[in-house]
Amino acid sequence: MRASRLFFISTGRCVENTIASCTESAHLLFSYQASKTKSSKSTPITDSILTCRCFGLRYLRKLRSVNDRNQQQFNTSIIVKEFMTDLAAQRKKLVSTSMDQIKSIIKSKGVNRAALEEVKGIVISMTEETKMFGDSEFPTPTPAEIAKIYLLSDEDDGDFSLYLISVLPVGPSPIHDHGTFAVIAGLDGDEENTIYKRLDDGSVEGKASLEIDRKVTLKSGDTIAFMPEDIHRICVVSEKPTRHFHLYGKGFEQQSNRLEFNIEDGTTSAAAGSFIPVDVSRRVV
C-alpha cells in the first residue's frame, strides 16, 4: 500500500495532510511517499524516499528507519537555501539565453517592427517563469518609493538593457518616447499604454502636435513593442502593483534622446531616462 503525504512548509511549521495527488502551491511542496507492509501500520519505514518538489524542482533525500512519522524533523533552512540557489542559477540561464537570442536578432536584422515582433516572442516566453521573478527576490515598491527598477542584464555601454519594473497604481506617467527601441511584457498586474500619433513633422524644435491613437492594456502574458520614435504613456490600472519586463536598446542612463510631450500646449522637451533609482544588485548577466 502506498500513502502520499503533503507537507506545507510555511513560517517554519509543517502541517500534514493525506492527499491523493499533489497540486502546485505558492508554498514549498514536499510529497512524501513511503512503502509499508500490509501486516502492521507500525512497521518501521526503511530506506524511504523523500521527494521534494519545490516549484517543479526535485530534490531527493533518503530517510532511514523512522519509527514515528510524527516526530520527523526536516532541516528546512538547508532545503530552502538549495532551492533558492538553484532558482538563481535557472534565472541566470534564462536571462542569458534570452538576451543572446535578442541581440542576435537585432544585430542581424536591425531595429524594425518585424525584428521587434521576433523579440517580443522571446520576452513573452520569459513571463511564463513567474516564480523566478517573485516578490521575495524582487520586492514591490513601498508607498514612499512609487516604483522599483531592477536591472537584470545589460552590456558595458548600456545597450540591450533588461529591467524588471514594479509600479504602484499612482496615476499616469508623462507622455514620452524612449529614443531607442523598447519591448514591454507583463508578468503581473495591469498596465494601460496610451499610444499617441504625432501629427507634425518634428521640424520645429520644442513643438509637437499629438493625438491619441489607441490604448492597449498589458496583463500577464501580454507584450508590446515600440520603435525609437513611438510615443506613449503608461498607467497602472490594477489595484495591485505591476511587475513587468522592460527591454530597451539603450538603458535609462543612456537614453539621451528621450523626449517628453505636453499635449495641451503642444510642446516637447528633453527628459531623463528615469527619475527612479535603478537597483543593480539583482543583475544576473
C-alpha positions in Angstrom: 0.0 0.0 0.0 1.3 3.5 -0.8 0.4 6.6 1.1 1.1 10.1 -0.2 1.6 12.9 2.3 1.9 16.6 1.5 4.0 18.8 3.8 3.4 22.5 3.6 6.5 24.3 4.9 5.3 27.8 6.0 6.7 30.0 8.7 8.8 27.2 9.9 6.0 24.8 10.7 4.8 21.6 9.0 1.2 20.7 8.5 0.5 17.2 7.3 -2.5 16.3 5.1 -3.1 13.0 3.4 -4.0 13.5 -0.3 -4.3 11.6 -3.5 -2.3 13.8 -5.7 -0.1 16.9 -5.4 -1.0 20.2 -6.8 1.3 23.2 -7.2 1.2 25.6 -4.3 2.6 29.0 -3.5 4.5 27.3 -0.6 7.2 24.8 -0.9 5.7 21.4 -1.5 7.0 18.2 -0.2 5.5 14.9 -1.5 6.4 12.1 0.8 5.9 8.5 -0.5 6.6 5.5 1.7 6.2 1.8 1.2 4.7 -0.1 4.1 3.8 -3.8 4.7 0.2 -4.9 4.8 0.6 -6.7 8.2 1.1 -3.7 10.5 0.7 0.0 10.4 3.5 0.4 13.0 6.2 -1.3 10.8 9.2 1.0 10.6 9.8 2.9 7.3 13.1 1.7 5.9 15.0 3.2 3.0 12.2 5.6 2.2 12.4 8.3 -0.4 11.5 11.9 0.3 10.7 13.6 -2.9 10.8 17.4 -2.5 9.1 19.3 -5.3 9.8 23.0 -4.9 8.0 24.9 -7.8 8.8 22.0 -10.1 12.4 21.4 -8.8 13.1 18.0 -7.4 15.5 17.1 -4.6 15.9 13.6 -3.3 16.7 12.8 0.3 16.7 9.3 1.9 15.1 8.7 5.3 16.2 5.6 7.2 14.4 3.6 9.9 11.9 6.2 11.1 9.6 4.6 13.7 7.3 7.6 14.3 6.4 9.7 11.3 5.0 12.5 13.5 8.5 13.0 15.0 10.2 13.6 11.7 12.1 16.8 11.5 13.4 18.4 8.3 16.1 20.8 8.0 14.0 23.3 6.0 16.6 26.0 6.0 19.1 23.8 4.1 16.4 22.8 1.6 15.2 26.3 1.1 18.8 27.5 0.6 19.4 24.8 -2.0 16.1 25.7 -3.7 16.9 29.4 -3.9 20.4 28.7 -5.2 19.1 26.5 -7.9 16.4 29.1 -8.8 19.0 31.8 -9.1 21.0 29.6 -11.5 17.9 28.9 -13.6 17.1 32.7 -13.7 20.7 33.4 -14.8 20.4 30.8 -17.6 17.0 32.1 -18.8 18.1 35.7 -18.9 21.4 34.9 -20.5 19.9 32.7 -23.2 17.1 35.1 -23.9 19.4 38.1 -24.3 21.8 36.3 -26.6 18.8 35.5 -28.9 17.6 39.1 -28.7 21.0 40.5 -29.6 21.4 38.1 -32.5 18.0 39.2 -34.0 18.7 43.0 -33.7 22.3 42.8 -34.8 21.4 40.7 -37.9 18.1 42.3 -38.9 18.3 45.8 -37.4 15.7 47.8 -35.5 12.5 47.5 -37.3 9.0 46.3 -36.5 9.4 42.9 -38.0 12.5 42.3 -35.9 10.8 43.6 -32.8 8.0 41.1 -33.3 10.6 38.3 -33.0 12.0 39.9 -29.9 8.5 40.1 -28.4 8.2 36.3 -28.7 11.4 35.8 -26.7 10.5 38.3 -23.9 6.9 36.9 -23.6 8.3 33.4 -23.1 10.1 34.8 -20.0 6.9 35.8 -18.4 5.9 32.1 -18.1 8.6 31.8 -15.4 6.9 33.9 -12.8 8.4 32.1 -9.8 11.9 33.1 -10.9 10.9 36.8 -10.5 8.7 36.7 -7.4 8.3 39.3 -4.7 10.8 37.6 -2.3 13.7 38.3 -4.7 12.2 41.4 -6.4 10.0 43.2 -3.8 7.3 45.6 -4.9 7.8 49.3 -4.0 6.6 50.8 -0.8 4.2 53.7 -0.9 7.1 56.1 -0.5 9.0 54.6 -3.4 6.2 54.5 -6.0 8.3 52.3 -8.3 11.2 49.8 -8.2 13.5 49.3 -11.2 15.7 46.2 -11.1 18.4 45.8 -13.7 18.7 42.2 -14.9 21.1 42.5 -17.8 22.9 45.0 -19.9 26.1 45.5 -21.9 29.0 47.6 -20.7 27.9 50.6 -22.7 24.3 50.2 -21.6 23.0 48.6 -24.8 20.4 45.9 -24.6 19.2 46.7 -21.1 16.6 44.4 -19.5 14.8 45.5 -16.4 12.1 44.1 -14.1 10.0 47.1 -13.1 7.2 47.2 -10.5 5.0 50.3 -10.2 2.2 51.2 -7.8 -1.2 52.3 -9.1 -0.5 56.0 -8.5 -1.5 57.6 -11.9 -0.1 58.0 -15.4 3.4 58.7 -16.4 4.4 61.7 -18.5 3.8 61.3 -22.3 7.2 60.3 -23.7 9.3 58.4 -26.2 12.5 56.5 -25.4 14.7 57.4 -28.3 15.5 53.7 -28.6 13.5 50.5 -29.2 11.5 49.1 -26.3 9.6 45.9 -25.6 7.4 45.6 -22.5 5.9 42.3 -21.3 3.5 41.7 -18.4 4.4 39.4 -15.5 1.7 40.6 -13.1 -0.7 43.5 -12.8 -2.4 45.6 -15.5 -0.7 48.5 -17.2 -2.6 50.7 -19.7 -0.5 52.0 -22.5 -1.9 55.1 -24.3 -0.2 55.4 -27.7 0.0 58.7 -29.5 0.2 59.7 -33.1 2.4 62.6 -33.9 0.7 65.0 -36.4 3.6 67.4 -37.1 6.9 66.6 -38.9 9.1 67.5 -36.0 10.8 70.2 -37.9 10.2 72.9 -35.2 12.3 72.2 -32.1 10.3 72.1 -28.9 7.0 71.8 -30.7 4.8 68.7 -31.2 1.2 68.1 -32.1 -0.2 64.8 -30.8 -3.5 62.9 -30.8 -4.4 59.6 -29.1 -4.1 56.7 -31.5 -5.1 53.8 -29.3 -4.9 52.2 -25.9 -3.5 48.8 -25.0 -3.7 47.2 -21.6 -0.9 44.8 -20.8 -1.8 42.0 -18.5 0.2 38.8 -17.6 1.4 37.2 -20.8 0.9 40.3 -22.9 3.6 42.3 -24.7 4.0 45.5 -26.8 6.9 46.9 -28.8 7.9 50.4 -29.6 10.2 51.9 -32.2 12.5 54.8 -31.0 10.1 57.4 -32.3 6.9 55.9 -30.9 5.2 57.9 -28.2 3.2 56.6 -25.2 2.4 56.9 -21.6 1.7 54.2 -19.0 -0.8 54.0 -16.2 -1.3 51.1 -13.7 -5.0 50.3 -13.8 -5.0 47.2 -11.5 -5.3 47.5 -7.7 -2.0 45.7 -7.2 1.4 46.9 -8.4 2.6 45.8 -11.8 5.6 43.5 -12.3 6.7 43.8 -15.9 9.8 43.2 -18.1 11.1 46.3 -19.9 13.7 45.8 -22.6 15.4 48.8 -24.1 18.0 49.2 -26.9 19.8 51.6 -24.5 19.5 51.7 -20.7 17.8 54.5 -18.9 21.1 56.3 -18.2 21.9 56.2 -21.9 18.6 57.4 -23.2 19.9 60.8 -24.1 17.5 61.4 -27.0 14.4 60.8 -24.9 11.6 63.4 -25.1 8.6 64.3 -23.0 5.5 65.8 -24.6 2.8 68.2 -23.3 -0.2 67.6 -25.4 -2.2 70.6 -24.1 0.3 73.3 -25.1 1.9 71.3 -28.0 5.4 71.4 -26.6 8.2 68.8 -26.1 11.4 68.8 -24.0 14.3 66.6 -23.3 13.9 64.3 -20.3 16.0 61.9 -18.2 15.5 58.2 -18.8 14.2 57.6 -15.3 13.7 59.6 -12.1 13.6 56.3 -10.1 17.0 54.9 -8.9 18.0 51.7 -10.6 18.7 48.7 -8.3 21.7 46.9 -9.9 22.1 44.3 -7.1 19.9 41.8 -8.9 21.8 42.0 -12.1 22.2 38.4 -13.3 24.1 38.8 -16.6 
